[in-house]
Amino acid sequence: MENNLEKNYNPQAFEERIYKHWMDANYFKAKVDPEKQPFSIVLPPPNITGQLHMGHALDHTLQDILIRWKRMQGYEALWQPGTDHASIATEVKVVESIKEEEGLSKLDVGREGFLERAWKWKEEYGGRIVDQMKKLGDSCDWSRERFTLDEGLSNAVTEVFVKLYEKGLIYRGNRIINWCPECKTSLSDVEVEHDEKAGHFWHINYPIKDSDEVIEIATTRPETMLGDTAIAVHPEDERYKHLIGKYAILPLVNREIIIVADEYVDPKFGTGAVKITPAHDPNDFEVGLRHNLPQIIVMNDDATINAKGGKYAGMSRYEARKAIVKDLEEQGLLVKIKEHSHNVGQCYRCDTVVEPLTSDQWFVKMEPLAAPAIEAVKDGRIKFVPDRFSKTYLHWLENIRDWCISRQLWWGHRIPAYYCSDCGHLVVSKEAPTTCEKCNSNNFKQDEDVLDTWFSSALWPFSTLGWPEATKELEYFYPTDVLVTGYDIIFFWVVRMAFSGLEFMNEIPFKHVFIHGLVRDAEGRKMSKSLGNGIDPLEIIDQYGADALRFTLVTGNSPGNDMRFHMEKLESSRNFANKLWNATRFVLMNLDVDYIDKDSVEAELTVVDRWIISRLNKVSREITENMDKFELGLAVQKLYDFIWNEYCDWYIELVKPRLYGEDINKKRAAQYTLTYILENILKLLHPFMPFITEEIWQNLPTVKDSVIVAEWPKYKENEICSLAEEQMELIMNAIKSIRNVRAEMNVIPSRKAKLIALTTKDEIAKTILDNEEYFRTLASVSEIELAKSKDQIPSDAVSTVIQGAELFLPLDDLIDFEKEIERLEKEKSKLEGEIKRVVGKLSNEGFVSKAPAHLIEEEKQKQAKYEQMLNSVLERLESLKNRG
């Protein structure tokens, strides 16, 4: 029969072709089918600025494994794809391209001109990551691909904003926010990354009004003192009780600021007196509200000091810091400077140190939205895998602050708020108003800001399915079954999808949240541009194939834990693919029929056949159980062991005598079992390594269609054969033990030896005798004898023990004594020569006096090693010469 499988495994030759085949056949397409149970996953939408990195590769591999598995189990499986407009990240890229290509700024081209260029940028680069996802093998329903700025998704965003506003859950207010001076926009709390950095505490004396007294404060940001409006002390702090209600003089500015009592102050930290800058610190802002303090913003949006900063106006915040410290020192008000390590907030996009400041922004009131999302995890409707991450989720929601959702950007969903230019009346609506209900003016201006990019992605599980329209897809596929994501975006995304789904669908957005860790380099470091330790998954795919990359990422992976990426593991994965490829070629070369009916060979199935069929059944069940628990790393390890060890290394070797023999019935039974196991191996392996399994499947004459839609192996009680498994365990242990003995004695494979089995158990004796052919082919056994007592065993036979029996190999059969004595005599002469050379060297005073100590030590170690080896050779020689 013709074998069309290429001689060598070369993924580059077929992976692209296979993917096109799947696409052309619409295998990824999901439809509403009341006859089938739905299973859905939404893809965490990658940024259109993005390039596939190792984190994506892991995330997508895990999702694709689950979706392919459920598809094969008969579910109507939808993997909903799409991309994110990624507001800040994309705007930064577009601004850079305008500057590089046109020499212009964002303001030079204006809002409309900028958006025109941004959409053009999206068209040019937005699809790049999708093409890369296809190279990885992502089986998404690409006919449903969405983009967060699509018209439908934009309608959903507007609908949500208006509904939340009408419920009083969105408001505009002057609050302390995180401000990025580089991106020139507000950030939510989760968009600020905190790093421990070395800094200083500057201790400064503030004079008390109409007194010789001073009050000492400590600050990490002296430049913000220009906006101080009070000093706070603890109400029970005896040191400062007499100063409460009095005024201090703000150094350098000479403004009077009140001293207030507030329990926020920790009397044991620093000096126990805290400067209060309500416009530039979130805690100070709260103190300011409690004491009705004024807010003085002293910085521009680029973090330079504004006009309220007096002589420091125009300086950057760090220039101002140096100048202020210098002036305080000159005026004798700087007490001391202490080293201090503290957390510094940085913009998650550009790493610029964030500046807290008060600003008019839009906020979502979080407490009413958080409560149902908390309850959904506590009552088990949403389950985290592993469960420990539910604590992270709950801690965040239980301590959540109102969410700042407005961004001072142009790329994104523009806030549907309109201001009457004549009377200032605010209207929030889906459509731009035409007439002001307050003054009848028709002169409206839309809010300039756009929404936080996470506002739209929070709606992803239902907006992608057509909400706010009541679509059939929404009714069928929502709620989704699993969200697969990294632990690093639980706050950013998981939390927001949870409360949004419960608010607008009155239903959880997903039943399970499957959390994975980060992919780190071989040394355990996070992959980053600055370290230069990133590994491009596309380069890996080009070199090793997508299957090897996928297999590497899932092997050893456990939910929630980081993993290290080793090139050795990648080589091992490719070797595994190669092993399967070669095993398949062997099967195809020994197949001379297209189909064999099991009933026709049932009587000829041997213990080996029944063993491998039984083992396949058990492994299939275990793998399915592991996958149900999201233990994909465990599942793939069991499959690897079964394929490599049991099928390739044992079964294929054990079956060869029948394939090459004359008995056609025995041959057919072997062929049936070989192909039956191979077909099921391909099904089990397909979710993990989709390309190679499809390519092999297409070359098997015993199957049809595509492995992508083949039925997932089900456990069959009638195919379990415990007796065959017990017998094969005995046979394999015996063969391994014999091989080990032969290896220890350096016996060449071609030298046959008699096997004497000593056992009192008839069933063990029968198993060994009945399977003599396997001992002949795999353990170089010439014949098998049974013994009931040790009297029947030659005195010089070497032995090994297995459960229930002792195995003996006569030494005469293993060794040609004359040749072995001759070889050992040569080895003895060689070692004696080496010892003589080393002793001579160490006896040479010239060498000993001039050579470095480490060389002398090396020679001494050589002498000890050679002497030990010589003793072993002499013992062995004596033993052989004294035989008999």
HUCOR-V616645 format. One record per backbone hydrogen bond with DSSP energy under -0.5 kcal/mol. NH is the residue of the N-H (numbers start at 1). CO is the residue of the C=O. If there is no record, write none. Layout:
NH;CO / NH;CO
This chain:
4;2 / 10;8 / 13;10 / 14;11 / 15;11 / 18;14 / 19;15 / 20;16 / 21;17 / 22;18 / 23;19 / 24;20 / 25;21 / 26;23 / 27;22 / 29;26 / 33;31 / 36;33 / 39;76 / 41;78 / 42;482 / 43;80 / 46;82 / 48;84 / 50;47 / 57;53 / 58;54 / 59;55 / 60;56 / 61;57 / 62;58 / 63;59 / 64;60 / 65;61 / 66;62 / 67;63 / 68;64 / 69;65 / 70;66 / 71;67 / 72;68 / 73;69 / 74;71 / 75;70 / 76;37 / 77;75 / 78;39 / 78;76 / 79;77 / 80;41 / 80;78 / 81;79 / 83;146 / 84;46 / 90;86 / 91;87 / 92;88 / 93;89 / 94;90 / 95;91 / 96;92 / 97;93 / 98;94 / 99;95 / 100;96 / 101;97 / 102;98 / 103;98 / 103;99 / 104;98 / 109;105 / 110;106 / 113;109 / 114;110 / 115;111 / 116;112 / 117;113 / 118;114 / 119;115 / 120;116 / 121;117 / 122;118 / 123;119 / 124;120 / 125;121 / 126;122 / 128;125 / 129;125 / 131;127 / 132;128 / 133;129 / 134;130 / 135;131 / 136;132 / 137;133 / 137;134 / 138;133 / 140;138 / 141;79 / 142;140 / 144;141 / 145;142 / 146;81 / 148;83 / 150;147 / 154;150 / 155;151 / 156;152 / 157;153 / 158;154 / 159;155 / 160;156 / 161;157 / 162;158 / 163;159 / 164;160 / 165;161 / 166;162 / 167;163 / 168;165 / 169;164 / 170;164 / 171;363 / 173;361 / 175;173 / 175;359 / 177;357 / 178;187 / 179;177 / 179;355 / 180;185 / 181;179 / 184;180 / 185;180 / 187;178 / 191;188 / 192;189 / 193;191 / 193;346 / 195;344 / 197;195 / 197;342 / 199;340 / 201;338 / 202;200 / 202;219 / 203;201 / 203;336 / 204;202 / 204;217 / 205;333 / 206;204 / 206;215 / 207;205 / 207;249 / 208;213 / 209;247 / 211;208 / 215;206 / 217;204 / 218;273 / 219;202 / 224;221 / 225;222 / 226;223 / 227;224 / 228;225 / 229;276 / 230;276 / 231;258 / 232;274 / 233;260 / 234;272 / 237;234 / 238;236 / 240;237 / 241;237 / 243;240 / 244;240 / 244;241 / 245;259 / 246;243 / 248;257 / 249;207 / 250;248 / 250;255 / 251;249 / 253;250 / 253;251 / 254;250 / 255;250 / 257;248 / 258;229 / 259;246 / 260;231 / 260;258 / 262;233 / 265;262 / 267;265 / 269;266 / 272;269 / 274;232 / 276;230 / 277;275 / 280;277 / 285;281 / 286;282 / 287;283 / 288;284 / 289;285 / 290;286 / 291;287 / 292;289 / 293;288 / 296;227 / 296;294 / 297;295 / 298;296 / 300;304 / 303;300 / 305;315 / 306;298 / 309;306 / 310;307 / 312;309 / 313;310 / 314;305 / 315;312 / 317;303 / 320;316 / 321;317 / 322;318 / 323;319 / 324;320 / 325;321 / 326;322 / 327;323 / 328;324 / 329;325 / 330;326 / 331;327 / 332;329 / 333;328 / 334;328 / 335;203 / 335;333 / 336;203 / 338;201 / 340;199 / 342;197 / 344;195 / 346;193 / 347;352 / 348;191 / 351;347 / 354;345 / 355;179 / 356;354 / 357;177 / 358;279 / 359;175 / 361;173 / 361;359 / 363;171 / 364;403 / 365;169 / 366;364 / 370;366 / 371;367 / 372;368 / 373;369 / 374;370 / 375;371 / 376;372 / 377;373 / 377;374 / 378;374 / 379;375 / 380;377 / 381;376 / 382;376 / 383;381 / 383;511 / 385;513 / 389;386 / 390;387 / 391;388 / 392;388 / 393;389 / 394;390 / 395;391 / 396;392 / 397;393 / 398;394 / 399;395 / 399;396 / 400;397 / 403;364 / 404;402 / 405;362 / 405;403 / 406;362 / 407;450 / 409;407 / 412;410 / 414;412 / 415;449 / 417;415 / 418;427 / 419;445 / 420;425 / 421;419 / 421;443 / 424;420 / 427;418 / 429;416 / 429;427 / 436;441 / 440;436 / 444;442 / 445;419 / 447;417 / 450;407 / 451;413 / 452;405 / 455;452 / 456;452 / 456;453 / 457;453 / 458;454 / 459;456 / 460;457 / 462;459 / 463;459 / 464;460 / 466;463 / 467;462 / 469;466 / 471;469 / 474;465 / 475;471 / 476;472 / 477;473 / 478;474 / 480;509 / 481;40 / 482;40 / 483;512 / 484;482 / 485;483 / 485;514 / 487;516 / 489;486 / 490;487 / 493;489 / 494;489 / 495;490 / 497;493 / 498;494 / 499;495 / 500;496 / 501;497 / 502;498 / 503;499 / 504;500 / 505;501 / 506;501 / 507;501 / 511;480 / 512;481 / 513;383 / 514;483 / 514;512 / 515;385 / 515;513 / 516;485 / 517;561 / 520;518 / 520;563 / 521;525 / 524;521 / 527;519 / 532;528 / 533;528 / 534;528 / 537;535 / 539;536 / 540;536 / 541;537 / 542;538 / 543;539 / 544;540 / 545;540 / 545;541 / 549;545 / 550;546 / 551;547 / 552;548 / 553;549 / 554;550 / 555;551 / 557;554 / 560;515 / 561;558 / 563;518 / 565;520 / 566;564 / 570;566 / 571;567 / 572;568 / 573;569 / 574;570 / 575;571 / 576;572 / 577;573 / 578;574 / 579;575 / 580;576 / 581;577 / 582;578 / 583;579 / 584;580 / 585;581 / 586;582 / 587;583 / 588;584 / 589;585 / 590;586 / 590;587 / 591;588 / 592;590 / 600;597 / 601;597 / 601;598 / 602;598 / 604;601 / 605;601 / 605;602 / 610;606 / 611;607 / 612;608 / 613;609 / 614;610 / 615;611 / 616;612 / 617;613 / 618;614 / 619;615 / 620;616 / 621;617 / 622;618 / 623;619 / 624;620 / 625;621 / 626;622 / 627;623 / 628;624 / 629;625 / 630;627 / 631;626 / 632;630 / 633;557 / 635;631 / 636;632 / 637;633 / 638;634 / 639;635 / 640;636 / 641;637 / 642;638 / 643;639 / 644;640 / 645;641 / 646;641 / 647;642 / 648;643 / 649;644 / 650;645 / 651;646 / 652;647 / 654;650 / 655;651 / 656;652 / 656;653 / 658;655 / 659;655 / 660;656 / 661;657 / 664;662 / 667;663 / 668;664 / 669;665 / 670;666 / 671;667 / 672;668 / 673;669 / 674;670 / 675;671 / 676;672 / 677;673 / 678;674 / 679;675 / 680;676 / 681;677 / 682;678 / 683;679 / 684;680 / 685;681 / 686;682 / 687;683 / 688;685 / 689;685 / 693;689 / 694;690 / 695;691 / 696;692 / 697;693 / 698;694 / 699;695 / 699;696 / 700;697 / 703;700 / 709;706 / 710;707 / 712;72 / 717;715 / 719;716 / 720;717 / 725;721 / 726;722 / 727;723 / 728;724 / 729;725 / 730;726 / 731;727 / 732;728 / 733;729 / 734;730 / 735;731 / 736;732 / 737;733 / 738;734 / 739;735 / 740;736 / 741;737 / 742;738 / 743;739 / 744;740 / 745;741 / 746;743 / 747;742 / 751;748 / 752;750 / 753;780 / 755;783 / 756;808 / 757;755 / 757;785 / 758;756 / 758;806 / 759;757 / 759;787 / 762;760 / 765;761 / 766;762 / 767;763 / 768;764 / 769;765 / 770;766 / 771;767 / 772;769 / 774;771 / 775;771 / 776;772 / 777;773 / 778;774 / 779;775 / 780;776 / 781;775 / 782;753 / 785;755 / 787;757 / 792;789 / 793;790 / 797;794 / 798;809 / 800;807 / 802;805 / 805;802 / 806;758 / 807;800 / 808;756 / 809;798 / 813;810 / 814;810 / 815;811 / 817;815 / 820;816 / 821;817 / 822;818 / 823;819 / 824;820 / 825;821 / 826;822 / 827;823 / 828;824 / 829;825 / 830;826 / 831;827 / 832;828 / 833;829 / 834;830 / 835;831 / 836;832 / 837;833 / 838;834 / 839;835 / 840;836 / 841;837 / 842;838 / 843;839 / 844;840 / 844;841 / 845;843 / 848;844 / 849;845 / 850;846 / 851;847 / 855;852 / 856;852 / 857;853 / 858;854 / 859;855 / 860;856 / 861;857 / 862;858 / 863;859 / 864;860 / 865;861 / 866;862 / 867;863 / 868;864 / 869;865 / 870;866 / 871;867 / 872;868 / 873;869 / 874;870 / 875;871 / 876;872 / 877;873 / 878;874 / 879;875 / 880;876 / 881;877 / 882;878 / 883;880
